Amino acid sequence: MGSFKSNIITGLAIGVGSVIIAPLIVPALSKAAKPLAKAAIRGGLTLFETGREKLAEMHEVVDDLMAEAKAEIAAEQAARTGEKVEGG
């Protein structure tokens, strides 16, 4: 039972100490954390934009490859049937 009482007193002391010290520490931590958070957000946005640009470039390359493949298929089919290929 003595250990339980000791734990309660320790817990209360930590709680009271936190309440007293928190108003002093929180503003200092928030001032330090704001630039770090801002830098992390900027880095994330930059990474997102770069990824979006690379994805758009990749999409364009795939579209070009698909158009070329379709043109080749049309040319092969036309060669088999003896027709003239449009746009080629």
KOLGU-4560 file (N, C-alpha, C; in nm, 3 decimals, padded with zeros to 5 digits):
<recs>
<n_xx: 00.083 n_yy: -00.119 n_zz: 00.000 ca_xx: 00.000 ca_yy: 00.000 ca_zz: 00.000 c_xx: 00.087 c_yy: 00.125 c_zz: 00.000 mol: A seq: 1 type: MET>
<n_xx: 00.202 n_yy: 00.120 n_zz: 00.064 ca_xx: 00.292 ca_yy: 00.234 ca_zz: 00.070 c_xx: 00.346 c_yy: 00.269 c_zz: -00.068 mol: A seq: 2 type: GLY>
<n_xx: 00.369 n_yy: 00.167 n_zz: -00.149 ca_xx: 00.418 ca_yy: 00.189 ca_zz: -00.284 c_xx: 00.313 c_yy: 00.262 c_zz: -00.368 mol: A seq: 3 type: SER>
<n_xx: 00.187 n_yy: 00.226 n_zz: -00.346 ca_xx: 00.077 ca_yy: 00.290 ca_zz: -00.419 c_xx: 00.068 c_yy: 00.437 c_zz: -00.383 mol: A seq: 4 type: PHE>
<n_xx: 00.080 n_yy: 00.469 n_zz: -00.254 ca_xx: 00.074 ca_yy: 00.608 ca_zz: -00.207 c_xx: 00.192 c_yy: 00.687 c_zz: -00.264 mol: A seq: 5 type: LYS>
<n_xx: 00.306 n_yy: 00.625 n_zz: -00.269 ca_xx: 00.425 ca_yy: 00.689 ca_zz: -00.323 c_xx: 00.408 c_yy: 00.718 c_zz: -00.472 mol: A seq: 6 type: SER>
<n_xx: 00.346 n_yy: 00.625 n_zz: -00.544 ca_xx: 00.322 ca_yy: 00.645 ca_zz: -00.687 c_xx: 00.224 c_yy: 00.759 c_zz: -00.711 mol: A seq: 7 type: ASN>
<n_xx: 00.122 n_yy: 00.770 n_zz: -00.626 ca_xx: 00.025 ca_yy: 00.878 ca_zz: -00.640 c_xx: 00.092 c_yy: 01.012 c_zz: -00.616 mol: A seq: 8 type: ILE>
<n_xx: 00.173 n_yy: 01.019 n_zz: -00.513 ca_xx: 00.241 ca_yy: 01.145 ca_zz: -00.482 c_xx: 00.337 c_yy: 01.182 c_zz: -00.595 mol: A seq: 9 type: ILE>
<n_xx: 00.408 n_yy: 01.085 n_zz: -00.646 ca_xx: 00.499 ca_yy: 01.110 ca_zz: -00.758 c_xx: 00.421 c_yy: 01.158 c_zz: -00.880 mol: A seq: 10 type: THR>
<n_xx: 00.311 n_yy: 01.092 n_zz: -00.910 ca_xx: 00.229 ca_yy: 01.132 ca_zz: -01.023 c_xx: 00.173 c_yy: 01.272 c_zz: -01.008 mol: A seq: 11 type: GLY>
<n_xx: 00.127 n_yy: 01.303 n_zz: -00.888 ca_xx: 00.074 ca_yy: 01.438 ca_zz: -00.862 c_xx: 00.184 c_yy: 01.543 c_zz: -00.875 mol: A seq: 12 type: LEU>
<n_xx: 00.301 n_yy: 01.512 n_zz: -00.825 ca_xx: 00.413 ca_yy: 01.606 ca_zz: -00.834 c_xx: 00.450 c_yy: 01.632 c_zz: -00.980 mol: A seq: 13 type: ALA>
<n_xx: 00.452 n_yy: 01.527 n_zz: -01.059 ca_xx: 00.483 ca_yy: 01.543 ca_zz: -01.201 c_xx: 00.375 c_yy: 01.625 c_zz: -01.270 mol: A seq: 14 type: ILE>
<n_xx: 00.248 n_yy: 01.598 n_zz: -01.237 ca_xx: 00.138 ca_yy: 01.671 ca_zz: -01.296 c_xx: 00.141 c_yy: 01.819 c_zz: -01.261 mol: A seq: 15 type: GLY>
<n_xx: 00.164 n_yy: 01.850 n_zz: -01.132 ca_xx: 00.170 ca_yy: 01.989 ca_zz: -01.088 c_xx: 00.289 c_yy: 02.059 c_zz: -01.152 mol: A seq: 16 type: VAL>
<n_xx: 00.402 n_yy: 01.991 n_zz: -01.155 ca_xx: 00.521 ca_yy: 02.048 ca_zz: -01.218 c_xx: 00.499 c_yy: 02.076 c_zz: -01.365 mol: A seq: 17 type: GLY>
<n_xx: 00.430 n_yy: 01.985 n_zz: -01.433 ca_xx: 00.400 ca_yy: 02.004 ca_zz: -01.575 c_xx: 00.310 c_yy: 02.124 c_zz: -01.597 mol: A seq: 18 type: SER>
<n_xx: 00.211 n_yy: 02.140 n_zz: -01.510 ca_xx: 00.119 ca_yy: 02.254 ca_zz: -01.522 c_xx: 00.192 c_yy: 02.386 c_zz: -01.501 mol: A seq: 19 type: VAL>
<n_xx: 00.288 n_yy: 02.387 n_zz: -01.410 ca_xx: 00.363 ca_yy: 02.509 ca_zz: -01.382 c_xx: 00.463 c_yy: 02.539 c_zz: -01.493 mol: A seq: 20 type: ILE>
<n_xx: 00.532 n_yy: 02.438 n_zz: -01.543 ca_xx: 00.639 ca_yy: 02.457 ca_zz: -01.640 c_xx: 00.587 c_yy: 02.467 c_zz: -01.784 mol: A seq: 21 type: ILE>
<n_xx: 00.475 n_yy: 02.403 n_zz: -01.813 ca_xx: 00.423 ca_yy: 02.400 ca_zz: -01.950 c_xx: 00.407 c_yy: 02.538 c_zz: -02.013 mol: A seq: 22 type: ALA>
<n_xx: 00.349 n_yy: 02.637 n_zz: -01.943 ca_xx: 00.334 ca_yy: 02.769 ca_zz: -02.007 c_xx: 00.467 c_yy: 02.834 c_zz: -02.044 mol: A seq: 23 type: PRO>
<n_xx: 00.574 n_yy: 02.793 n_zz: -01.980 ca_xx: 00.706 ca_yy: 02.847 ca_zz: -02.012 c_xx: 00.770 c_yy: 02.773 c_zz: -02.129 mol: A seq: 24 type: LEU>
<n_xx: 00.750 n_yy: 02.644 n_zz: -02.134 ca_xx: 00.817 ca_yy: 02.561 ca_zz: -02.234 c_xx: 00.743 c_yy: 02.560 c_zz: -02.367 mol: A seq: 25 type: ILE>
<n_xx: 00.610 n_yy: 02.555 n_zz: -02.364 ca_xx: 00.532 ca_yy: 02.541 ca_zz: -02.488 c_xx: 00.560 c_yy: 02.655 c_zz: -02.588 mol: A seq: 26 type: VAL>
<n_xx: 00.560 n_yy: 02.782 n_zz: -02.546 ca_xx: 00.591 ca_yy: 02.886 ca_zz: -02.646 c_xx: 00.730 c_yy: 02.872 c_zz: -02.707 mol: A seq: 27 type: PRO>
<n_xx: 00.827 n_yy: 02.836 n_zz: -02.625 ca_xx: 00.963 ca_yy: 02.818 ca_zz: -02.676 c_xx: 00.969 c_yy: 02.703 c_zz: -02.775 mol: A seq: 28 type: ALA>
<n_xx: 00.900 n_yy: 02.594 n_zz: -02.743 ca_xx: 00.899 ca_yy: 02.479 ca_zz: -02.834 c_xx: 00.824 c_yy: 02.512 c_zz: -02.963 mol: A seq: 29 type: LEU>
<n_xx: 00.715 n_yy: 02.586 n_zz: -02.951 ca_xx: 00.639 ca_yy: 02.619 ca_zz: -03.072 c_xx: 00.718 c_yy: 02.712 c_zz: -03.163 mol: A seq: 30 type: SER>
<n_xx: 00.796 n_yy: 02.803 n_zz: -03.103 ca_xx: 00.880 ca_yy: 02.891 ca_zz: -03.185 c_xx: 00.987 c_yy: 02.812 c_zz: -03.258 mol: A seq: 31 type: LYS>
<n_xx: 01.040 n_yy: 02.710 n_zz: -03.192 ca_xx: 01.143 ca_yy: 02.628 ca_zz: -03.255 c_xx: 01.082 c_yy: 02.530 c_zz: -03.355 mol: A seq: 32 type: ALA>
<n_xx: 00.963 n_yy: 02.481 n_zz: -03.325 ca_xx: 00.901 ca_yy: 02.379 ca_zz: -03.410 c_xx: 00.842 c_yy: 02.439 c_zz: -03.537 mol: A seq: 33 type: ALA>
<n_xx: 00.800 n_yy: 02.564 n_zz: -03.533 ca_xx: 00.735 ca_yy: 02.624 ca_zz: -03.650 c_xx: 00.827 c_yy: 02.624 c_zz: -03.773 mol: A seq: 34 type: LYS>
<n_xx: 00.952 n_yy: 02.669 n_zz: -03.763 ca_xx: 01.039 ca_yy: 02.665 ca_zz: -03.881 c_xx: 01.065 c_yy: 02.522 c_zz: -03.930 mol: A seq: 35 type: PRO>
<n_xx: 01.075 n_yy: 02.429 n_zz: -03.836 ca_xx: 01.098 ca_yy: 02.290 ca_zz: -03.876 c_xx: 00.976 c_yy: 02.235 c_zz: -03.950 mol: A seq: 36 type: LEU>
<n_xx: 00.858 n_yy: 02.263 n_zz: -03.897 ca_xx: 00.736 ca_yy: 02.217 ca_zz: -03.963 c_xx: 00.720 c_yy: 02.282 c_zz: -04.100 mol: A seq: 37 type: ALA>
<n_xx: 00.750 n_yy: 02.410 n_zz: -04.106 ca_xx: 00.739 ca_yy: 02.482 ca_zz: -04.232 c_xx: 00.836 c_yy: 02.424 c_zz: -04.336 mol: A seq: 38 type: LYS>
<n_xx: 00.958 n_yy: 02.393 n_zz: -04.294 ca_xx: 01.056 ca_yy: 02.334 ca_zz: -04.385 c_xx: 01.011 c_yy: 02.196 c_zz: -04.432 mol: A seq: 39 type: ALA>
<n_xx: 00.953 n_yy: 02.119 n_zz: -04.342 ca_xx: 00.905 ca_yy: 01.986 ca_zz: -04.379 c_xx: 00.791 c_yy: 01.997 c_zz: -04.480 mol: A seq: 40 type: ALA>
<n_xx: 00.701 n_yy: 02.092 n_zz: -04.459 ca_xx: 00.590 ca_yy: 02.111 ca_zz: -04.551 c_xx: 00.640 c_yy: 02.157 c_zz: -04.687 mol: A seq: 41 type: ILE>
<n_xx: 00.736 n_yy: 02.251 n_zz: -04.688 ca_xx: 00.793 ca_yy: 02.298 ca_zz: -04.815 c_xx: 00.859 c_yy: 02.184 c_zz: -04.890 mol: A seq: 42 type: ARG>
<n_xx: 00.933 n_yy: 02.101 n_zz: -04.818 ca_xx: 00.998 ca_yy: 01.987 ca_zz: -04.881 c_xx: 00.897 c_yy: 01.890 c_zz: -04.939 mol: A seq: 43 type: GLY>
<n_xx: 00.790 n_yy: 01.867 n_zz: -04.864 ca_xx: 00.684 ca_yy: 01.778 ca_zz: -04.912 c_xx: 00.616 c_yy: 01.832 c_zz: -05.036 mol: A seq: 44 type: GLY>
<n_xx: 00.589 n_yy: 01.962 n_zz: -05.036 ca_xx: 00.526 ca_yy: 02.023 ca_zz: -05.153 c_xx: 00.617 c_yy: 02.017 c_zz: -05.275 mol: A seq: 45 type: LEU>
<n_xx: 00.745 n_yy: 02.043 n_zz: -05.255 ca_xx: 00.841 ca_yy: 02.036 ca_zz: -05.365 c_xx: 00.847 c_yy: 01.895 c_zz: -05.421 mol: A seq: 46 type: THR>
<n_xx: 00.853 n_yy: 01.798 n_zz: -05.332 ca_xx: 00.857 ca_yy: 01.658 ca_zz: -05.374 c_xx: 00.730 c_yy: 01.621 c_zz: -05.449 mol: A seq: 47 type: LEU>
<n_xx: 00.616 n_yy: 01.666 n_zz: -05.400 ca_xx: 00.488 ca_yy: 01.638 ca_zz: -05.465 c_xx: 00.484 c_yy: 01.698 c_zz: -05.606 mol: A seq: 48 type: PHE>
<n_xx: 00.524 n_yy: 01.824 n_zz: -05.618 ca_xx: 00.523 ca_yy: 01.890 ca_zz: -05.749 c_xx: 00.617 c_yy: 01.822 c_zz: -05.847 mol: A seq: 49 type: GLU>
<n_xx: 00.736 n_yy: 01.787 n_zz: -05.800 ca_xx: 00.832 ca_yy: 01.717 ca_zz: -05.886 c_xx: 00.776 c_yy: 01.583 c_zz: -05.931 mol: A seq: 50 type: THR>
<n_xx: 00.716 n_yy: 01.511 n_zz: -05.839 ca_xx: 00.656 ca_yy: 01.383 ca_zz: -05.874 c_xx: 00.543 c_yy: 01.398 c_zz: -05.974 mol: A seq: 51 type: GLY>
<n_xx: 00.464 n_yy: 01.502 n_zz: -05.957 ca_xx: 00.354 ca_yy: 01.528 ca_zz: -06.049 c_xx: 00.406 c_yy: 01.560 c_zz: -06.189 mol: A seq: 52 type: ARG>
<n_xx: 00.513 n_yy: 01.638 n_zz: -06.197 ca_xx: 00.573 ca_yy: 01.671 ca_zz: -06.327 c_xx: 00.629 c_yy: 01.546 c_zz: -06.394 mol: A seq: 53 type: GLU>
<n_xx: 00.699 n_yy: 01.464 n_zz: -06.317 ca_xx: 00.758 ca_yy: 01.342 ca_zz: -06.373 c_xx: 00.649 c_yy: 01.247 c_zz: -06.420 mol: A seq: 54 type: LYS>
<n_xx: 00.540 n_yy: 01.240 n_zz: -06.346 ca_xx: 00.429 ca_yy: 01.154 ca_zz: -06.386 c_xx: 00.366 c_yy: 01.204 c_zz: -06.515 mol: A seq: 55 type: LEU>
<n_xx: 00.352 n_yy: 01.335 n_zz: -06.530 ca_xx: 00.297 ca_yy: 01.392 ca_zz: -06.653 c_xx: 00.388 c_yy: 01.361 c_zz: -06.772 mol: A seq: 56 type: ALA>
<n_xx: 00.521 n_yy: 01.373 n_zz: -06.751 ca_xx: 00.616 ca_yy: 01.341 ca_zz: -06.857 c_xx: 00.605 c_yy: 01.193 c_zz: -06.897 mol: A seq: 57 type: GLU>
<n_xx: 00.595 n_yy: 01.108 n_zz: -06.797 ca_xx: 00.584 ca_yy: 00.965 ca_zz: -06.823 c_xx: 00.454 c_yy: 00.935 c_zz: -06.899 mol: A seq: 58 type: MET>
<n_xx: 00.347 n_yy: 01.002 n_zz: -06.862 ca_xx: 00.219 ca_yy: 00.984 ca_zz: -06.929 c_xx: 00.231 c_yy: 01.023 c_zz: -07.076 mol: A seq: 59 type: HIS>
<n_xx: 00.300 n_yy: 01.132 n_zz: -07.103 ca_xx: 00.319 ca_yy: 01.177 ca_zz: -07.240 c_xx: 00.398 c_yy: 01.075 c_zz: -07.321 mol: A seq: 60 type: GLU>
<n_xx: 00.503 n_yy: 01.020 n_zz: -07.262 ca_xx: 00.585 ca_yy: 00.919 ca_zz: -07.332 c_xx: 00.500 c_yy: 00.796 c_zz: -07.363 mol: A seq: 61 type: VAL>
<n_xx: 00.421 n_yy: 00.752 n_zz: -07.265 ca_xx: 00.336 ca_yy: 00.634 ca_zz: -07.287 c_xx: 00.233 c_yy: 00.663 c_zz: -07.396 mol: A seq: 62 type: VAL>
<n_xx: 00.174 n_yy: 00.782 n_zz: -07.393 ca_xx: 00.078 ca_yy: 00.817 ca_zz: -07.499 c_xx: 00.144 c_yy: 00.814 c_zz: -07.636 mol: A seq: 63 type: ASP>
<n_xx: 00.266 n_yy: 00.867 n_zz: -07.646 ca_xx: 00.338 ca_yy: 00.865 ca_zz: -07.774 c_xx: 00.366 c_yy: 00.722 c_zz: -07.820 mol: A seq: 64 type: ASP>
<n_xx: 00.408 n_yy: 00.638 n_zz: -07.726 ca_xx: 00.436 ca_yy: 00.498 ca_zz: -07.760 c_xx: 00.309 c_yy: 00.427 c_zz: -07.807 mol: A seq: 65 type: LEU>
<n_xx: 00.199 n_yy: 00.454 n_zz: -07.740 ca_xx: 00.072 ca_yy: 00.392 ca_zz: -07.780 c_xx: 00.031 c_yy: 00.438 c_zz: -07.920 mol: A seq: 66 type: MET>
<n_xx: 00.048 n_yy: 00.567 n_zz: -07.950 ca_xx: 00.014 ca_yy: 00.619 ca_zz: -08.082 c_xx: 00.102 c_yy: 00.555 c_zz: -08.189 mol: A seq: 67 type: ALA>
<n_xx: 00.232 n_yy: 00.540 n_zz: -08.159 ca_xx: 00.322 ca_yy: 00.476 ca_zz: -08.255 c_xx: 00.283 c_yy: 00.330 c_zz: -08.277 mol: A seq: 68 type: GLU>
<n_xx: 00.250 n_yy: 00.261 n_zz: -08.169 ca_xx: 00.212 ca_yy: 00.120 ca_zz: -08.180 c_xx: 00.084 c_yy: 00.105 c_zz: -08.262 mol: A seq: 69 type: ALA>
<n_xx: -00.013 n_yy: 00.193 n_zz: -08.238 ca_xx: -00.138 ca_yy: 00.188 ca_zz: -08.315 c_xx: -00.112 c_yy: 00.216 c_zz: -08.463 mol: A seq: 70 type: LYS>
<n_xx: -00.022 n_yy: 00.310 n_zz: -08.491 ca_xx: 00.011 ca_yy: 00.341 ca_zz: -08.630 c_xx: 00.078 c_yy: 00.222 c_zz: -08.698 mol: A seq: 71 type: ALA>
<n_xx: 00.166 n_yy: 00.154 n_zz: -08.625 ca_xx: 00.233 ca_yy: 00.036 ca_zz: -08.681 c_xx: 00.132 c_yy: -00.076 c_zz: -08.708 mol: A seq: 72 type: GLU>
<n_xx: 00.039 n_yy: -00.094 n_zz: -08.615 ca_xx: -00.064 ca_yy: -00.197 ca_zz: -08.634 c_xx: -00.148 c_yy: -00.164 c_zz: -08.756 mol: A seq: 73 type: ILE>
<n_xx: -00.187 n_yy: -00.038 n_zz: -08.768 ca_xx: -00.268 ca_yy: 00.004 ca_zz: -08.883 c_xx: -00.190 c_yy: -00.016 c_zz: -09.013 mol: A seq: 74 type: ALA>
<n_xx: -00.060 n_yy: 00.015 n_zz: -09.011 ca_xx: 00.022 ca_yy: -00.003 ca_zz: -09.131 c_xx: 00.034 c_yy: -00.150 c_zz: -09.168 mol: A seq: 75 type: ALA>
<n_xx: 00.052 n_yy: -00.235 n_zz: -09.069 ca_xx: 00.062 ca_yy: -00.379 ca_zz: -09.095 c_xx: -00.068 c_yy: -00.433 c_zz: -09.151 mol: A seq: 76 type: GLU>
<n_xx: -00.180 n_yy: -00.389 n_zz: -09.095 ca_xx: -00.310 ca_yy: -00.435 ca_zz: -09.144 c_xx: -00.335 c_yy: -00.385 c_zz: -09.286 mol: A seq: 77 type: GLN>
<n_xx: -00.295 n_yy: -00.262 n_zz: -09.312 ca_xx: -00.313 ca_yy: -00.206 ca_zz: -09.446 c_xx: -00.225 c_yy: -00.278 c_zz: -09.547 mol: A seq: 78 type: ALA>
<n_xx: -00.105 n_yy: -00.314 n_zz: -09.503 ca_xx: -00.014 ca_yy: -00.385 ca_zz: -09.594 c_xx: -00.071 c_yy: -00.522 c_zz: -09.629 mol: A seq: 79 type: ALA>
<n_xx: -00.136 n_yy: -00.584 n_zz: -09.533 ca_xx: -00.195 ca_yy: -00.715 ca_zz: -09.559 c_xx: -00.314 c_yy: -00.707 c_zz: -09.656 mol: A seq: 80 type: ARG>
<n_xx: -00.391 n_yy: -00.599 n_zz: -09.642 ca_xx: -00.511 ca_yy: -00.586 ca_zz: -09.726 c_xx: -00.486 c_yy: -00.502 c_zz: -09.850 mol: A seq: 81 type: THR>
<n_xx: -00.369 n_yy: -00.438 n_zz: -09.859 ca_xx: -00.336 ca_yy: -00.358 ca_zz: -09.975 c_xx: -00.396 c_yy: -00.217 c_zz: -09.974 mol: A seq: 82 type: GLY>
<n_xx: -00.439 n_yy: -00.169 n_zz: -09.856 ca_xx: -00.496 ca_yy: -00.036 ca_zz: -09.846 c_xx: -00.388 c_yy: 00.066 c_zz: -09.818 mol: A seq: 83 type: GLU>
<n_xx: -00.421 n_yy: 00.193 n_zz: -09.841 ca_xx: -00.329 ca_yy: 00.302 ca_zz: -09.808 c_xx: -00.355 c_yy: 00.345 c_zz: -09.664 mol: A seq: 84 type: LYS>
<n_xx: -00.248 n_yy: 00.370 n_zz: -09.588 ca_xx: -00.259 ca_yy: 00.411 ca_zz: -09.448 c_xx: -00.274 c_yy: 00.560 c_zz: -09.443 mol: A seq: 85 type: VAL>
<n_xx: -00.376 n_yy: 00.609 n_zz: -09.366 ca_xx: -00.396 ca_yy: 00.753 ca_zz: -09.349 c_xx: -00.302 c_yy: 00.807 c_zz: -09.244 mol: A seq: 86 type: GLU>
<n_xx: -00.248 n_yy: 00.925 n_zz: -09.266 ca_xx: -00.163 ca_yy: 00.993 ca_zz: -09.167 c_xx: -00.026 c_yy: 00.932 c_zz: -09.152 mol: A seq: 87 type: GLY>
<n_xx: 00.015 n_yy: 00.835 n_zz: -09.230 ca_xx: 00.143 ca_yy: 00.771 ca_zz: -09.212 c_xx: 00.240 c_yy: 00.793 c_zz: -09.317 mol: A seq: 88 type: GLY>
</recs>
